[in-house]
Every structure is written in C-alpha cells, then in structure tokens.
C-alpha cells in the first residue's frame, strides 16, 4: 500500500535527521500530521527550532512531538507537581489527563497564571511531568453545554485517535485516477 511506503520513507528521513539521543519509539500518521513518540522529548523541544522545522520542510508535513507513554509520570504524581508549579492566583478548578494524546487539561479561572510569562510555566510543567499542558479557561458562569462538550471530547479520545489514524492513511494513499478526467 502506498501509505505504508510513504510512512517508510518518512521514517527513514526522520531517523536520518534526528539525533539518537531523542530516542524515537514510534512514528505514525494522525490526520494530516505526523506524530513522533520519543523517549526524551525535552531534548527535541530544546532543539526544535533547528531539528523539527528542518524535517517538516523536508517531508512537507506538520510534525507533532509527544512523549512516549512509558516515560510520562503517573497521573497522581503529575497532578501534585502541577499544583506546586502553578501559583494559587490561577485558581485551578480541574485537571484531566488524556492518555491517548499525552495531554493534561488544566482548567483554571485565570489561565494566564498557568501559562506564565513567555510560556515559562507551561514549559516547566511539560519538563517536570512529560505531559503536554493544554490550558482551558473555566467559564465564569457555570455552563452545562461547555462542560458536556469537554466531557464528550474526553470520553471519545480513543475513537478520535483511531479516526485520525484512518484519515491519515486515506490522505496519504495512492492516487486512484492517473488522468485528470474520470
């Protein structure tokens, strides 16, 4: 299948250009993006300007770097660390972990305090927990619609990831028609 060959060529390109210290464990399509799972994502994030951008230009695809699930902290420990890093002024209301994408959703009344100046706290959370922080504003007035939509996204994360994987395979498949006319 064409998408398998394309993924193979993309894998070889990525492996050739990324240093071994990053510890790439898995490469897969997720919709139009390519997701890299690595054992040391901090190494890649600090060198992201040169390495990831160069590879994205070479393969002409968007690249997303995620920590391998084995290297992320467990949820309880990560929650403690997040609460230590983020100041009380942020008024964190909830913290949700998405195992599928490796994201932690931090819901706060004042998300600016969670992000920090120049996104320093956001990066500090990532480096300490290896969960990618996604900061959300808590609605000032309790909204059932917003709560249910966010809950729906959390419960359907596995199906969404599977769907994006299928879409990625279809996007990168071989051309059906060789001519412009049908």
Backbone bond lengths (Angstrom), bond angles and torsions (degrees), N, CA, C in turn:
res aa  C-N    CA-C-N  psi(-1)  N-CA   C-N-CA  omega(-1)  CA-C   N-CA-C  phi
1 X - - - 1.449 - - 1.527 108.83 -
2 X 1.307 116.01 143.85 1.459 122.36 -175.10 1.526 112.10 -62.89
3 X 1.347 116.96 -41.55 1.467 119.14 -177.51 1.527 110.85 -63.74
4 X 1.344 117.50 -32.86 1.462 120.28 177.14 1.527 110.90 -67.70
5 X 1.343 116.23 -40.47 1.471 119.65 177.60 1.520 110.28 -65.74
6 X 1.345 115.95 -42.46 1.461 119.99 179.61 1.522 110.49 -62.54
7 X 1.331 116.38 -44.34 1.462 119.96 178.27 1.525 110.04 -62.07
8 X 1.328 117.01 -36.93 1.466 120.84 177.32 1.516 112.16 -63.12
9 X 1.335 116.91 -43.84 1.471 119.46 178.76 1.526 111.11 -68.47
10 X 1.328 116.21 -36.79 1.467 119.78 177.28 1.526 109.71 -65.03
11 X 1.333 116.91 -41.76 1.466 120.85 178.04 1.523 111.47 -58.92
12 X 1.333 116.25 -46.67 1.467 118.57 -179.24 1.526 111.07 -63.81
13 X 1.335 117.09 -39.58 1.465 120.48 178.18 1.525 110.73 -62.41
14 X 1.321 116.44 -44.49 1.466 120.65 -178.97 1.524 110.58 -65.65
15 X 1.324 116.60 -46.03 1.466 120.48 -178.61 1.530 110.99 -62.73
16 X 1.321 117.17 -35.34 1.468 120.44 179.36 1.527 112.17 -68.39
17 X 1.325 117.57 -33.29 1.461 120.41 -172.72 1.526 115.14 -100.63
18 X 1.316 117.84 -14.29 1.465 119.68 179.98 1.527 108.68 -99.30
19 X 1.334 117.35 133.45 1.466 120.12 178.61 1.530 111.66 -62.33
20 X 1.303 116.31 150.23 1.469 121.46 -178.53 1.533 112.68 -63.57
21 X 1.331 116.87 -24.08 1.468 120.58 -178.47 1.526 112.10 -62.35
22 X 1.325 117.38 -23.66 1.469 120.79 -179.77 1.523 110.87 -68.20
23 X 1.311 117.65 -29.67 1.465 121.62 177.09 1.516 113.27 65.39
24 X 1.327 117.50 56.52 1.469 121.52 178.63 1.527 108.74 -63.09
25 X 1.337 116.80 124.41 1.461 120.75 -179.29 1.522 112.92 -105.23
26 X 1.346 116.87 -30.76 1.462 119.27 -177.45 1.521 109.42 -154.11
27 X 1.352 115.81 143.50 1.461 122.47 176.39 1.519 106.65 -130.84
28 X 1.340 117.39 127.86 1.466 119.32 179.78 1.524 111.22 -150.14
29 X 1.338 114.96 159.96 1.458 121.55 175.47 1.518 108.45 -80.53
30 X 1.321 116.50 140.92 1.458 121.28 171.83 1.517 106.41 -141.44
31 X 1.324 115.69 91.40 1.454 120.74 -173.07 1.520 107.83 68.64
32 X 1.318 118.20 -136.46 1.467 119.90 179.79 1.528 113.45 -80.96
33 X 1.331 117.28 -6.13 1.464 121.12 -177.29 1.521 111.78 -95.82
34 X 1.324 114.17 164.35 1.457 121.52 171.54 1.520 106.43 -114.60
35 X 1.328 115.98 129.08 1.457 120.98 -177.30 1.522 108.75 -106.28
36 X 1.333 115.54 127.59 1.460 122.27 176.48 1.521 108.35 -105.82
37 X 1.315 117.09 123.38 1.454 121.64 173.21 1.520 106.65 -100.30
38 X 1.325 116.34 127.70 1.460 117.75 -177.86 1.523 111.26 -137.15
39 X 1.323 114.11 154.21 1.456 121.36 -178.06 1.527 111.77 -75.74
40 X 1.332 117.38 -27.70 1.461 121.20 179.72 1.530 109.87 -128.14
41 X 1.337 118.25 76.05 1.463 120.32 -177.36 1.526 113.41 -68.88
42 X 1.321 117.73 -24.40 1.464 120.42 179.68 1.522 109.85 -64.73
43 X 1.319 116.70 -38.03 1.465 121.35 177.06 1.524 110.18 -58.74
44 X 1.340 116.32 -43.87 1.465 119.93 179.75 1.523 111.78 -71.04
45 X 1.324 117.68 -38.97 1.457 120.64 -177.94 1.525 111.53 -64.73
46 X 1.311 117.07 -36.38 1.462 119.79 179.70 1.520 111.60 -72.45
47 X 1.339 116.64 -25.45 1.462 120.67 178.85 1.522 110.85 -108.93
48 X 1.337 116.75 20.26 1.470 121.23 -173.85 1.520 112.84 -62.82
49 X 1.315 116.73 -34.57 1.461 118.90 -177.43 1.517 111.68 -57.64
50 X 1.314 116.06 -44.77 1.456 117.76 -176.61 1.525 113.18 -89.18
51 X 1.306 117.87 -44.76 1.461 120.50 -170.49 1.522 113.23 -76.93
52 X 1.321 117.16 -59.38 1.462 121.27 -174.48 1.521 111.09 -65.70
53 X 1.321 117.57 -41.98 1.469 119.75 179.74 1.523 111.15 -62.95
54 X 1.328 116.58 -38.97 1.468 120.02 179.72 1.534 110.50 -64.67
55 X 1.314 116.69 -42.75 1.470 120.32 179.52 1.519 110.74 -68.00
56 X 1.332 117.43 -40.67 1.469 120.65 179.00 1.524 110.77 -60.85
57 X 1.319 117.13 -37.94 1.466 120.06 177.49 1.521 111.17 -69.83
58 X 1.325 117.22 -37.15 1.466 120.66 -179.86 1.526 112.21 -65.06
59 X 1.335 116.36 -47.63 1.467 119.43 -175.70 1.523 112.59 -93.43
60 X 1.336 116.98 -6.47 1.467 123.51 177.62 1.534 112.32 57.06
61 X 1.309 115.19 45.72 1.465 122.22 178.28 1.529 108.55 -140.29
62 X 1.321 115.63 155.51 1.461 120.62 174.42 1.524 108.32 -78.90
63 X 1.310 115.38 139.78 1.461 120.64 -177.67 1.522 108.99 -120.22
64 X 1.321 115.14 136.27 1.455 121.44 176.84 1.523 107.52 -122.37
65 X 1.315 116.82 130.35 1.463 121.83 -179.33 1.520 108.31 -102.45
66 X 1.337 115.53 127.54 1.461 120.98 177.75 1.520 109.55 -128.17
67 X 1.314 116.71 145.80 1.463 118.73 175.11 1.522 110.25 -71.39
68 X 1.305 116.30 146.13 1.456 121.11 175.90 1.528 108.04 -63.52
69 X 1.332 118.56 139.48 1.476 119.88 -178.42 1.530 114.02 -57.25
70 X 1.319 117.72 -24.96 1.470 120.68 -178.81 1.527 112.62 -72.36
71 X 1.333 117.78 -26.03 1.467 119.69 -176.10 1.526 113.10 -94.24
72 X 1.336 118.42 -11.99 1.469 120.81 179.40 1.525 110.10 -70.99
73 X 1.318 115.46 149.97 1.464 120.12 175.94 1.524 109.89 -70.35
74 X 1.331 115.86 157.69 1.463 117.71 175.37 1.525 108.96 -70.73
75 X 1.316 116.01 161.54 1.464 121.55 -171.18 1.526 113.10 -63.02
76 X 1.320 117.29 -39.94 1.470 120.43 -177.68 1.529 110.80 -64.06
77 X 1.316 115.47 -47.97 1.475 120.54 -179.17 1.533 110.54 -65.56
78 X 1.338 116.61 -40.73 1.466 120.83 179.76 1.526 110.73 -63.70
79 X 1.331 116.91 -39.10 1.467 120.93 179.38 1.530 110.61 -63.21
80 X 1.337 116.61 -41.34 1.467 120.69 177.78 1.528 111.10 -61.95
81 X 1.332 116.19 -45.11 1.464 120.79 -178.21 1.525 110.73 -64.68
82 X 1.333 116.79 -41.81 1.471 120.56 179.49 1.525 110.25 -61.11
83 X 1.329 116.84 -43.74 1.465 120.26 -179.73 1.526 112.05 -66.72
84 X 1.344 117.26 -28.53 1.470 120.27 176.28 1.527 111.30 -74.17
85 X 1.333 117.01 -38.42 1.470 121.32 -176.01 1.525 111.59 -73.80
86 X 1.329 116.44 -43.99 1.470 120.98 -174.22 1.527 109.82 -80.04
87 X 1.346 117.79 132.77 1.468 120.01 179.25 1.536 111.66 -68.85
88 X 1.324 115.25 158.00 1.468 121.69 -179.19 1.528 112.43 -62.17
89 X 1.338 117.30 -28.18 1.465 121.32 -177.76 1.528 112.27 -61.59
90 X 1.317 117.72 -21.10 1.468 121.24 -178.74 1.525 111.27 -68.88
91 X 1.319 116.98 -24.96 1.467 122.95 -179.07 1.529 111.22 54.70
92 X 1.321 116.11 62.95 1.470 121.41 177.88 1.521 108.55 -66.28
93 X 1.340 115.55 129.51 1.461 119.75 178.89 1.525 111.67 -102.60
94 X 1.327 117.67 -41.18 1.463 120.75 -178.97 1.519 110.74 -145.30
95 X 1.331 115.05 152.62 1.462 122.26 173.95 1.522 106.91 -132.60
96 X 1.341 115.84 122.03 1.460 121.75 -179.87 1.526 109.25 -119.74
97 X 1.316 116.72 141.20 1.457 121.93 179.11 1.516 109.66 -110.58
98 X 1.329 116.58 132.26 1.459 122.74 177.41 1.524 107.67 -109.72
99 X 1.318 116.36 102.71 1.468 121.81 -177.72 1.521 112.23 -63.10
100 X 1.322 117.13 -32.76 1.469 121.04 -175.79 1.519 112.47 -65.67
101 X 1.328 116.55 -44.64 1.462 120.02 -176.03 1.522 112.85 -102.39
102 X 1.316 117.17 -8.57 1.462 119.90 -178.63 1.517 112.72 73.77
103 X 1.330 116.26 25.64 1.462 120.78 -179.60 1.522 110.47 -103.87
104 X 1.314 115.29 149.39 1.453 121.47 171.53 1.524 106.31 -117.43
105 X 1.329 115.71 122.63 1.464 121.15 178.70 1.524 107.93 -91.74
106 X 1.309 114.90 118.77 1.460 120.60 179.17 1.520 107.03 -108.52
107 X 1.326 115.20 112.34 1.459 121.02 -178.68 1.525 108.01 -98.25
108 X 1.338 115.75 120.51 1.464 120.17 -176.15 1.519 110.55 -138.23
109 X 1.321 115.03 154.93 1.462 119.98 176.75 1.530 110.55 -70.21
110 X 1.325 117.07 -36.16 1.471 122.25 179.98 1.533 108.94 -123.41
111 X 1.334 117.38 86.46 1.468 120.01 -175.24 1.523 114.30 -65.55
112 X 1.316 118.21 -20.87 1.462 120.78 178.19 1.520 112.46 -60.90
113 X 1.326 116.48 -34.52 1.461 120.64 177.92 1.526 111.40 -70.84
114 X 1.322 117.13 -29.84 1.469 120.75 178.67 1.525 110.00 -73.56
115 X 1.331 116.36 -39.85 1.465 120.82 -178.92 1.522 110.37 -70.76
116 X 1.321 116.58 -43.42 1.457 120.65 -178.90 1.520 111.47 83.31
117 X 1.312 115.43 167.85 1.462 120.65 -179.73 1.527 109.00 -70.87
118 X 1.328 116.23 129.41 1.472 123.41 -176.69 1.530 111.98 56.66
119 X 1.323 117.01 30.40 1.470 124.53 177.96 1.523 112.73 58.93
120 X 1.317 116.71 30.79 1.462 120.76 -179.00 1.523 111.26 -66.76
121 X 1.334 117.34 -46.18 1.467 120.01 -178.60 1.522 111.59 -67.10
122 X 1.315 116.09 -36.34 1.467 120.42 178.31 1.533 110.07 -60.26
123 X 1.331 116.48 -45.24 1.462 120.91 178.89 1.522 111.05 -68.33
124 X 1.337 116.16 -35.66 1.463 120.24 178.57 1.535 110.68 -64.42
125 X 1.336 116.63 -39.80 1.466 120.98 177.04 1.522 109.63 -62.38
126 X 1.333 116.38 -44.73 1.461 120.18 -180.00 1.525 111.37 -62.32
127 X 1.328 117.24 -45.48 1.464 120.68 -178.25 1.522 112.02 -65.67
128 X 1.330 117.07 -35.43 1.459 120.34 -176.80 1.524 112.82 -78.90
129 X 1.338 117.36 -34.15 1.466 120.01 -173.52 1.523 113.87 -111.00
130 X 1.329 117.46 -21.55 1.469 124.26 -173.09 1.528 112.22 62.99
131 X 1.327 116.60 24.48 1.460 123.49 169.41 1.522 105.95 -107.95
132 X 1.338 118.19 133.21 1.466 120.99 179.34 1.525 108.99 -76.69
133 X 1.338 118.11 116.84 1.463 119.43 -178.41 1.526 112.49 -74.67
134 X 1.306 114.74 136.45 1.466 122.90 174.09 1.522 105.36 -123.98
135 X 1.312 115.80 108.64 1.456 120.65 -172.73 1.523 109.90 -93.42
136 X 1.332 115.70 127.83 1.463 122.28 -179.23 1.527 109.48 -121.65
137 X 1.322 114.76 144.64 1.466 119.85 176.40 1.529 108.96 -84.95
138 X 1.305 116.00 132.08 1.466 121.50 173.95 1.523 107.01 -74.95
139 X 1.333 118.53 129.03 1.469 119.47 179.16 1.530 110.48 -60.26
140 X 1.342 117.53 135.98 1.466 119.91 -178.78 1.529 112.38 -63.05
141 X 1.335 115.88 -32.73 1.460 121.03 174.73 1.523 106.35 -109.38
142 X 1.322 116.36 129.62 1.468 120.17 -177.94 1.526 109.91 -55.59
143 X 1.318 116.33 122.41 1.458 121.96 -176.72 1.525 109.85 -119.54
144 X 1.317 115.69 118.10 1.458 120.84 179.16 1.529 110.51 -66.21
145 X 1.323 117.64 -37.23 1.467 122.34 -178.71 1.526 110.69 -63.51
146 X 1.322 117.07 -49.26 1.469 120.83 -179.54 1.523 110.09 -62.07
147 X 1.329 117.19 -44.23 1.463 121.25 -179.65 1.527 111.33 -61.54
148 X 1.340 117.23 -44.37 1.463 120.25 -178.56 1.524 112.31 -69.47
149 X 1.327 117.56 -36.19 1.472 119.99 177.34 1.523 110.19 -65.48
150 X 1.320 117.42 -44.35 1.471 120.40 178.48 1.526 110.97 -64.19
151 X 1.331 116.97 -40.59 1.467 120.26 177.17 1.522 111.28 -63.97
152 X 1.321 116.81 -38.43 1.464 121.11 178.86 1.528 110.53 -62.28
153 X 1.334 116.89 -45.17 1.466 120.47 178.29 1.524 111.08 -61.57
154 X 1.327 116.74 -37.82 1.467 119.72 -179.69 1.523 111.51 -69.16
155 X 1.334 117.13 -40.22 1.464 119.43 -177.23 1.521 112.47 -74.72
156 X 1.314 117.94 -26.77 1.469 121.38 -177.37 1.531 112.76 -99.84
157 X 1.319 118.08 20.49 1.470 121.08 -176.60 1.526 111.85 -63.10
158 X 1.325 117.75 -39.83 1.467 120.69 -179.43 1.519 110.70 -66.09
159 X 1.332 116.40 -45.61 1.469 120.27 179.14 1.524 110.72 -64.11
160 X 1.318 116.79 -38.64 1.465 121.02 179.79 1.523 110.76 -64.19
161 X 1.320 116.40 -42.11 1.472 119.92 179.54 1.525 110.77 -65.78
162 X 1.322 116.68 -41.96 1.470 120.47 178.10 1.526 110.18 -63.52
163 X 1.330 116.77 -42.55 1.461 121.44 178.42 1.524 111.03 -61.66
164 X 1.332 117.14 -46.03 1.464 120.49 179.30 1.525 111.31 -64.06
165 X 1.329 117.49 -34.26 1.467 120.27 175.40 1.517 111.34 -63.89
166 X 1.342 116.62 -43.37 1.470 120.66 177.64 1.523 111.18 -64.60
167 X 1.326 116.82 -42.04 1.464 120.58 178.37 1.524 110.06 -62.87
168 X 1.319 116.98 -40.61 1.460 120.85 177.81 1.519 111.94 -60.77
169 X 1.336 116.96 -40.12 1.469 120.50 177.24 1.523 110.84 -65.79
170 X 1.334 116.57 -38.52 1.469 120.03 -179.25 1.525 112.02 -72.72
171 X 1.313 117.09 -36.16 1.465 120.32 178.65 1.520 110.47 -62.86
172 X 1.297 116.53 -39.66 1.459 121.14 -173.76 1.528 113.16 -98.86
173 X 1.317 117.87 19.72 1.463 119.94 179.11 1.527 110.76 -80.89
174 X 1.324 115.14 170.41 1.461 121.76 -179.52 1.531 110.13 -68.21
175 X 1.326 116.97 154.11 1.459 122.91 -179.28 1.532 108.63 -72.15
176 X 1.349 116.57 133.76 1.463 120.26 179.95 1.520 111.96 -74.34
177 X 1.322 114.93 -47.55 1.457 119.62 -174.52 1.522 109.75 -108.30
178 X 1.319 115.70 126.02 1.462 120.10 -179.12 1.526 111.53 -78.88
179 X 1.328 116.35 -26.91 1.461 120.72 -179.92 1.520 109.74 -99.83
180 X 1.303 115.84 163.80 1.461 120.70 -179.47 1.524 111.43 -73.61
181 X 1.347 116.79 -24.67 1.465 120.10 -178.89 1.522 110.50 -94.75
182 X 1.323 114.44 151.57 1.458 120.26 178.19 1.509 109.36 -99.61
